[in-house]
Amino acid sequence: MAAISGVHTSEDVLKMLMVGADLTMLCRVLFRKGTYHLCEVEKGVVAWMEEHEYESVKQLRRSMSQLRCPDPSAFEHRSICGP
């Protein structure tokens, strides 16, 4: 699974990986901010993983997926217009 939209920061990358993405694409933000932004994102991901004691992206991936959530219904889409 690939996250191809709305990925701009290290936080976005982390969230997408944690819910199951195998990869994330940052094309739009790299066009806007330049390729150096990729280094900033990588530093942010590495720092967060170290702070939270994750040893690898493999360990991080799917750690917050619907299958591992105590309340899987929290992942269900709910319309703001009604049930």
VMD Tcl script that builds the backbone (N, CA, C; Angstrom):
set m [mol new atoms 249]
animate dup $m
set s [atomselect $m all]
$s set {name element resname resid chain x y z} {
  {N N MET 1 A 0.852 -1.166 0.000}
  {CA C MET 1 A 0.000 0.000 0.000}
  {C C MET 1 A 0.899 1.230 0.000}
  {N N ALA 2 A 0.523 2.224 -0.763}
  {CA C ALA 2 A 1.299 3.460 -0.848}
  {C C ALA 2 A 0.438 4.648 -0.443}
  {N N ALA 3 A 1.004 5.526 0.358}
  {CA C ALA 3 A 0.359 6.798 0.691}
  {C C ALA 3 A 0.876 7.811 -0.322}
  {N N ILE 4 A -0.008 8.295 -1.197}
  {CA C ILE 4 A 0.457 9.136 -2.301}
  {C C ILE 4 A -0.049 10.569 -2.239}
  {N N SER 5 A -0.816 10.909 -1.219}
  {CA C SER 5 A -1.368 12.256 -1.145}
  {C C SER 5 A -1.351 12.744 0.296}
  {N N GLY 6 A -1.076 14.015 0.471}
  {CA C GLY 6 A -1.119 14.607 1.803}
  {C C GLY 6 A 0.077 14.298 2.679}
  {N N VAL 7 A 1.159 13.826 2.093}
  {CA C VAL 7 A 2.359 13.503 2.863}
  {C C VAL 7 A 3.368 14.636 2.654}
  {N N HIS 8 A 3.605 15.424 3.711}
  {CA C HIS 8 A 4.474 16.586 3.595}
  {C C HIS 8 A 5.557 16.646 4.664}
  {N N THR 9 A 5.338 15.972 5.789}
  {CA C THR 9 A 6.237 16.087 6.937}
  {C C THR 9 A 6.629 14.704 7.459}
  {N N SER 10 A 7.588 14.693 8.361}
  {CA C SER 10 A 7.969 13.420 8.988}
  {C C SER 10 A 6.792 12.848 9.771}
  {N N GLU 11 A 5.991 13.703 10.383}
  {CA C GLU 11 A 4.810 13.233 11.113}
  {C C GLU 11 A 3.843 12.526 10.163}
  {N N ASP 12 A 3.655 13.083 8.973}
  {CA C ASP 12 A 2.781 12.445 7.981}
  {C C ASP 12 A 3.324 11.077 7.587}
  {N N VAL 13 A 4.630 10.999 7.353}
  {CA C VAL 13 A 5.256 9.725 6.979}
  {C C VAL 13 A 5.053 8.703 8.091}
  {N N LEU 14 A 5.299 9.096 9.319}
  {CA C LEU 14 A 5.144 8.192 10.458}
  {C C LEU 14 A 3.711 7.687 10.580}
  {N N LYS 15 A 2.753 8.585 10.469}
  {CA C LYS 15 A 1.352 8.184 10.581}
  {C C LYS 15 A 0.983 7.180 9.503}
  {N N MET 16 A 1.406 7.441 8.279}
  {CA C MET 16 A 1.065 6.540 7.177}
  {C C MET 16 A 1.697 5.160 7.364}
  {N N LEU 17 A 2.948 5.131 7.806}
  {CA C LEU 17 A 3.610 3.853 8.048}
  {C C LEU 17 A 2.939 3.090 9.186}
  {N N MET 18 A 2.568 3.817 10.228}
  {CA C MET 18 A 1.970 3.166 11.397}
  {C C MET 18 A 0.613 2.536 11.093}
  {N N VAL 19 A -0.107 3.087 10.142}
  {CA C VAL 19 A -1.409 2.498 9.814}
  {C C VAL 19 A -1.322 1.512 8.662}
  {N N GLY 20 A -0.107 1.287 8.139}
  {CA C GLY 20 A 0.051 0.197 7.189}
  {C C GLY 20 A 0.661 0.495 5.843}
  {N N ALA 21 A 0.976 1.740 5.541}
  {CA C ALA 21 A 1.587 2.034 4.243}
  {C C ALA 21 A 2.951 1.369 4.139}
  {N N ASP 22 A 3.244 0.831 2.968}
  {CA C ASP 22 A 4.557 0.256 2.706}
  {C C ASP 22 A 5.526 1.333 2.228}
  {N N LEU 23 A 4.972 2.399 1.657}
  {CA C LEU 23 A 5.802 3.513 1.218}
  {C C LEU 23 A 4.972 4.777 1.195}
  {N N THR 24 A 5.661 5.906 1.224}
  {CA C THR 24 A 4.999 7.205 1.139}
  {C C THR 24 A 5.662 8.008 0.034}
  {N N MET 25 A 4.871 8.847 -0.604}
  {CA C MET 25 A 5.385 9.672 -1.694}
  {C C MET 25 A 5.264 11.135 -1.306}
  {N N LEU 26 A 6.334 11.867 -1.513}
  {CA C LEU 26 A 6.370 13.269 -1.136}
  {C C LEU 26 A 6.632 14.175 -2.344}
  {N N CYS 27 A 6.193 13.778 -3.501}
  {CA C CYS 27 A 6.530 14.494 -4.733}
  {C C CYS 27 A 6.157 15.972 -4.702}
  {N N ARG 28 A 4.915 16.274 -4.358}
  {CA C ARG 28 A 4.450 17.663 -4.406}
  {C C ARG 28 A 5.267 18.568 -3.487}
  {N N VAL 29 A 5.512 18.135 -2.264}
  {CA C VAL 29 A 6.258 18.968 -1.325}
  {C C VAL 29 A 7.715 19.120 -1.766}
  {N N LEU 30 A 8.275 18.100 -2.405}
  {CA C LEU 30 A 9.656 18.213 -2.895}
  {C C LEU 30 A 9.752 19.192 -4.053}
  {N N PHE 31 A 8.729 19.253 -4.896}
  {CA C PHE 31 A 8.710 20.258 -5.961}
  {C C PHE 31 A 8.638 21.659 -5.372}
  {N N ARG 32 A 7.856 21.820 -4.303}
  {CA C ARG 32 A 7.692 23.140 -3.678}
  {C C ARG 32 A 8.909 23.554 -2.858}
  {N N LYS 33 A 9.418 22.638 -2.032}
  {CA C LYS 33 A 10.468 22.995 -1.078}
  {C C LYS 33 A 11.864 22.569 -1.504}
  {N N GLY 34 A 11.968 21.731 -2.508}
  {CA C GLY 34 A 13.277 21.258 -2.944}
  {C C GLY 34 A 13.624 19.923 -2.313}
  {N N THR 35 A 14.577 19.255 -2.915}
  {CA C THR 35 A 14.920 17.909 -2.465}
  {C C THR 35 A 15.573 17.885 -1.086}
  {N N TYR 36 A 16.134 19.011 -0.651}
  {CA C TYR 36 A 16.723 19.054 0.699}
  {C C TYR 36 A 15.674 18.753 1.767}
  {N N HIS 37 A 14.412 18.997 1.462}
  {CA C HIS 37 A 13.332 18.747 2.416}
  {C C HIS 37 A 13.273 17.260 2.791}
  {N N LEU 38 A 13.676 16.409 1.874}
  {CA C LEU 38 A 13.701 14.975 2.144}
  {C C LEU 38 A 14.631 14.658 3.313}
  {N N CYS 39 A 15.742 15.371 3.407}
  {CA C CYS 39 A 16.669 15.179 4.536}
  {C C CYS 39 A 16.008 15.571 5.852}
  {N N GLU 40 A 15.245 16.658 5.838}
  {CA C GLU 40 A 14.541 17.092 7.049}
  {C C GLU 40 A 13.515 16.047 7.480}
  {N N VAL 41 A 12.789 15.497 6.510}
  {CA C VAL 41 A 11.790 14.476 6.814}
  {C C VAL 41 A 12.471 13.237 7.395}
  {N N GLU 42 A 13.550 12.819 6.768}
  {CA C GLU 42 A 14.270 11.637 7.258}
  {C C GLU 42 A 14.787 11.857 8.679}
  {N N LYS 43 A 15.363 13.016 8.949}
  {CA C LYS 43 A 15.852 13.312 10.302}
  {C C LYS 43 A 14.716 13.256 11.319}
  {N N GLY 44 A 13.558 13.784 10.948}
  {CA C GLY 44 A 12.402 13.769 11.844}
  {C C GLY 44 A 11.922 12.361 12.128}
  {N N VAL 45 A 11.889 11.522 11.095}
  {CA C VAL 45 A 11.460 10.128 11.269}
  {C C VAL 45 A 12.440 9.390 12.176}
  {N N VAL 46 A 13.723 9.536 11.906}
  {CA C VAL 46 A 14.755 8.855 12.698}
  {C C VAL 46 A 14.697 9.315 14.157}
  {N N ALA 47 A 14.572 10.618 14.376}
  {CA C ALA 47 A 14.528 11.152 15.743}
  {C C ALA 47 A 13.321 10.609 16.503}
  {N N TRP 48 A 12.157 10.593 15.849}
  {CA C TRP 48 A 10.950 10.086 16.505}
  {C C TRP 48 A 11.096 8.611 16.834}
  {N N MET 49 A 11.619 7.847 15.877}
  {CA C MET 49 A 11.782 6.412 16.105}
  {C C MET 49 A 12.743 6.141 17.257}
  {N N GLU 50 A 13.829 6.895 17.342}
  {CA C GLU 50 A 14.772 6.723 18.449}
  {C C GLU 50 A 14.121 7.084 19.776}
  {N N GLU 51 A 13.379 8.180 19.791}
  {CA C GLU 51 A 12.719 8.632 21.016}
  {C C GLU 51 A 11.699 7.609 21.518}
  {N N HIS 52 A 11.043 6.920 20.596}
  {CA C HIS 52 A 10.009 5.954 20.959}
  {C C HIS 52 A 10.493 4.504 20.891}
  {N N GLU 53 A 11.811 4.348 20.777}
  {CA C GLU 53 A 12.485 3.055 20.854}
  {C C GLU 53 A 12.054 2.051 19.785}
  {N N TYR 54 A 11.818 2.547 18.585}
  {CA C TYR 54 A 11.592 1.663 17.443}
  {C C TYR 54 A 12.947 1.399 16.811}
  {N N GLU 55 A 13.218 0.136 16.513}
  {CA C GLU 55 A 14.515 -0.231 15.958}
  {C C GLU 55 A 14.525 -0.245 14.438}
  {N N SER 56 A 13.354 -0.328 13.822}
  {CA C SER 56 A 13.299 -0.384 12.368}
  {C C SER 56 A 11.941 0.092 11.863}
  {N N VAL 57 A 11.890 0.421 10.586}
  {CA C VAL 57 A 10.620 0.785 9.963}
  {C C VAL 57 A 9.703 -0.437 9.948}
  {N N LYS 58 A 10.271 -1.609 9.782}
  {CA C LYS 58 A 9.477 -2.844 9.793}
  {C C LYS 58 A 8.725 -2.985 11.117}
  {N N GLN 59 A 9.381 -2.680 12.211}
  {CA C GLN 59 A 8.744 -2.755 13.532}
  {C C GLN 59 A 7.642 -1.692 13.649}
  {N N LEU 60 A 7.868 -0.528 13.088}
  {CA C LEU 60 A 6.918 0.585 13.150}
  {C C LEU 60 A 5.688 0.335 12.288}
  {N N ARG 61 A 5.909 -0.234 11.101}
  {CA C ARG 61 A 4.831 -0.406 10.127}
  {C C ARG 61 A 3.693 -1.241 10.700}
  {N N ARG 62 A 2.496 -0.747 10.513}
  {CA C ARG 62 A 1.249 -1.386 10.947}
  {C C ARG 62 A 1.087 -1.463 12.470}
  {N N SER 63 A 1.907 -0.741 13.215}
  {CA C SER 63 A 1.802 -0.803 14.679}
  {C C SER 63 A 0.508 -0.170 15.195}
  {N N MET 64 A -0.152 0.629 14.369}
  {CA C MET 64 A -1.412 1.265 14.772}
  {C C MET 64 A -2.523 0.916 13.786}
  {N N SER 65 A -2.425 -0.242 13.181}
  {CA C SER 65 A -3.425 -0.639 12.189}
  {C C SER 65 A -4.742 -1.014 12.856}
  {N N GLN 66 A -5.781 -1.110 12.057}
  {CA C GLN 66 A -7.093 -1.474 12.557}
  {C C GLN 66 A -7.061 -2.836 13.244}
  {N N LEU 67 A -6.246 -3.745 12.725}
  {CA C LEU 67 A -6.171 -5.086 13.312}
  {C C LEU 67 A -5.587 -5.077 14.716}
  {N N ARG 68 A -4.743 -4.105 15.021}
  {CA C ARG 68 A -4.094 -4.055 16.340}
  {C C ARG 68 A -4.761 -3.079 17.302}
  {N N CYS 69 A -5.795 -2.432 16.852}
  {CA C CYS 69 A -6.481 -1.424 17.664}
  {C C CYS 69 A -7.508 -2.084 18.584}
  {N N PRO 70 A -7.557 -1.683 19.858}
  {CA C PRO 70 A -8.542 -2.267 20.764}
  {C C PRO 70 A -9.979 -1.949 20.341}
  {N N ASP 71 A -10.182 -0.854 19.596}
  {CA C ASP 71 A -11.505 -0.476 19.114}
  {C C ASP 71 A -11.448 -0.285 17.599}
  {N N PRO 72 A -11.530 -1.374 16.819}
  {CA C PRO 72 A -11.419 -1.277 15.363}
  {C C PRO 72 A -12.449 -0.349 14.726}
  {N N SER 73 A -13.591 -0.139 15.380}
  {CA C SER 73 A -14.612 0.748 14.817}
  {C C SER 73 A -14.133 2.200 14.772}
  {N N ALA 74 A -13.093 2.527 15.511}
  {CA C ALA 74 A -12.540 3.874 15.487}
  {C C ALA 74 A -11.979 4.227 14.113}
  {N N PHE 75 A -11.700 3.212 13.293}
  {CA C PHE 75 A -11.162 3.428 11.962}
  {C C PHE 75 A -12.257 3.621 10.913}
  {N N GLU 76 A -13.515 3.384 11.280}
  {CA C GLU 76 A -14.599 3.477 10.318}
  {C C GLU 76 A -14.893 4.925 9.981}
  {N N HIS 77 A -15.195 5.152 8.712}
  {CA C HIS 77 A -15.556 6.488 8.244}
  {C C HIS 77 A -16.972 6.810 8.721}
  {N N ARG 78 A -17.135 7.969 9.275}
  {CA C ARG 78 A -18.458 8.416 9.696}
  {C C ARG 78 A -18.753 9.728 8.990}
  {N N SER 79 A -19.881 9.785 8.370}
  {CA C SER 79 A -20.288 10.991 7.655}
  {C C SER 79 A -20.623 12.086 8.659}
  {N N ILE 80 A -20.276 13.315 8.324}
  {CA C ILE 80 A -20.625 14.438 9.201}
  {C C ILE 80 A -22.084 14.823 8.996}
  {N N CYS 81 A -22.730 14.223 7.984}
  {CA C CYS 81 A -24.121 14.545 7.667}
  {C C CYS 81 A -25.107 13.573 8.306}
  {N N GLY 82 A -24.619 12.621 9.038}
  {CA C GLY 82 A -25.514 11.653 9.681}
  {C C GLY 82 A -24.876 10.291 9.764}
  {N N PRO 83 A -25.595 9.313 10.341}
  {CA C PRO 83 A -25.021 7.968 10.544}
  {C C PRO 83 A -24.707 7.225 9.272}
}
mol reanalyze $m
mol bondsrecalc $m
mol representation Tube
mol addrep $m
